[in-house]
Amino acid sequence: MPTRELLAMLWRLALSQTPYHDPADQPLPAWADTWMRAYENGVDMRTFVAGQPER
């Protein structure tokens, strides 16, 4: 993991512990939309690996 991304993650993690934290303001990872769509379509998430469910 690149150092810049690691530092950003640590900063956001620390901010998430503060009072009045609103998670709606946080950016989602690129794979989150794919994961949520698959989950809503009833895909077995136990086999969901690397952005694609196993067939």
URJO-V53145 format. One line per field, one symbol per residue. phi: phi as a letter, one per 20 degrees, with the letter a starting at -180 (. if undefined). psi: psi as a letter, one per 20 degrees, with the letter a starting at -180 (. if undefined). Layout:
phi=???
psi=???
This chain:
phi=.fgfffffffffffffeefmfdffeefefgffffffffffenffffdeclncffe
psi=pqgghghgggghgghiiqqkpoihiqqqqhigggggggghjjqoihjopkipqq.
